[in-house]
Amino acid sequence: MLNCGLGEWPMKCLGIPVSPSRLGIADLRGLGDKMKKKLDPWKGKHLSSRGRLILTNSSLTSLPMYMMGFYLLPKGIHDEMDKYRSNFFWQGASDDFKYHMGKMDTLCRPKNQGGVGMINTYIMNQCLLVKWIWKIMKGADETWFHLLKAKYMRTGDFFWLQECGYFPILAGAPQG
């Protein structure tokens, strides 16, 4: 009637997959592909390890930030992103194998704790989601808040959402 084609779920809205059901790992695989495409034109062989670290933190790590602000990404997605970031840090964009002198857990530590200061995407993902929890707890006079409150917080208690499993990062958080 409107001459519009039917779409499929999940669809993309502002670059983020949206679905009426839970998104699977396959739906979020695009993050690793974005990193790989970003690495293709770079030639890290002319950069020092410090230059590759800055490029990794400023560009590669910032690619998934928008999506991490909406979804708690599965560990497999974080591992895939860490693989690309680690390979670029240790060997540049070349395909030549070089030994990785430390694990990502070590690289992501602050410098004063023996790391190089690379951003840990898993912790960053949790922090970005806690920001939403803080906004909900603070209360807002915005449309998104009223929609969430009408749909999920009918009892008026935010921590009811945790008991239902909506916020897995709050596991073990104090009630009240």
Order of alpha helices (4+ residues) and beta strands (2+ residues): beta-beta-alpha-alpha-alpha-alpha-alpha-alpha-alpha-alpha
